[in-house]
Amino acid sequence: MQKPKSTLTALLLPLVLSACASSPRDALPVAVTCPRPPAPPAWTMQPPSNSPQLVDSLFSISRPPSLPTK
């Protein structure tokens, strides 16, 4: 039982040591600064439209409401 363990250790020890000592093949990635996003379009900076009030003013009743029937 001692012979297989020592053989396995003798075979794996150089493999492990060479893996620890090897240098990486690829260089480590360099931090890249992201480009600034473009300015938002002008229409997004405008205040929101007041569409419901515009529609109400266009379709408003011009005469007073009729009196309720009794």
C-alpha positions in Angstrom: 0.0 0.0 0.0 3.0 2.3 0.6 4.3 1.8 -2.9 1.1 3.2 -4.8 0.9 6.2 -2.5 4.5 7.1 -2.9 4.3 6.6 -6.7 1.2 8.8 -6.9 2.8 11.4 -4.8 6.0 11.4 -6.9 3.9 11.8 -10.1 1.6 14.5 -8.8 4.1 16.6 -6.8 5.9 18.0 -9.9 2.6 18.6 -11.6 1.3 20.6 -8.7 4.5 22.6 -8.2 4.7 23.4 -11.9 1.1 24.6 -12.0 1.7 26.9 -9.0 4.9 28.4 -10.6 3.6 28.9 -14.1 2.8 32.4 -15.2 -0.6 33.2 -16.7 -0.8 32.9 -20.4 -3.0 35.9 -20.9 -2.4 39.3 -19.3 -4.8 40.4 -16.7 -7.5 42.7 -18.0 -6.9 46.4 -17.6 -9.6 48.5 -16.1 -11.2 50.6 -18.9 -13.1 53.7 -18.3 -16.6 53.7 -19.8 -17.5 56.5 -22.1 -19.9 59.1 -20.8 -23.5 58.6 -22.1 -24.8 61.2 -24.5 -27.0 64.0 -23.3 -30.7 63.2 -23.2 -32.8 64.5 -26.1 -34.3 67.9 -25.6 -37.9 66.6 -25.6 -37.3 64.5 -22.5 -36.2 67.7 -20.6 -39.5 69.5 -21.4 -42.2 69.6 -18.8 -45.0 67.0 -19.4 -47.9 68.1 -21.6 -51.2 69.0 -20.0 -53.2 67.0 -22.6 -56.3 66.3 -20.4 -56.8 70.0 -19.7 -56.4 70.9 -23.4 -59.0 68.3 -24.4 -61.4 69.6 -21.8 -61.0 73.1 -23.0 -61.6 72.1 -26.6 -64.7 70.0 -25.9 -66.2 72.1 -23.0 -69.8 72.8 -23.0 -70.4 76.4 -24.0 -73.8 76.8 -22.5 -74.9 76.2 -18.9 -76.3 72.8 -18.2 -80.1 72.4 -18.6 -82.2 72.4 -15.5 -83.1 69.0 -14.1 -86.7 67.9 -14.8 -89.1 67.5 -11.9 
